[in-house]
Amino acid sequence: MTQEMVDKIKNNPKYQKLVSSRSSFAWTLTIIMLVVYYAYILLIAFAPEILGAKMGSGMTTVGIPVGIAIIVFSFAMTGIYVKRANGEFDDLLKEVKKEIEGEMK
C-alpha cells in the first residue's frame, strides 16, 4: 500500500465517519460495562449484606444470580457490538473500499 493510498483513505469522509462512530460506540459500551462491573464490586465492598441475603429457604444468595446476570450482560454487550460491526461498520468500510478503488483506477 502506497502512502498516497493511505492518505486518500484517511482523508475519505466515510472513513472518518467509520472511525469516529466505531470509536464512540466502543467507548460507550466500555463505559457501560465498567459502570456495571464496578457497581457490583462496590456493592460487595460496602453492602455485602445485600448480596449475601439468602433467596428462599435454600443456600443460594442474591449475589449468585446478580453475578451470573453480569456475565450474561457482558456477552449481550459483545453481541450488540458484533451486530453493529457486521452491519453498519462493514457497510461503511465497503463504501470506502469502493470509492478508493474507483479513485485509483
Buried (B, 14 or more C-beta within 10 A) or exposed (E): EEEEEEEBBEEBEBBEEBEEBBEEBEEEBEEEBEEBEEEBEEBBEEEEEEBEEEEEEEEEBBBEEBBEEBEEBBEEBEEEBEEBBEEBBEEBBEBBBEBBEEEEE
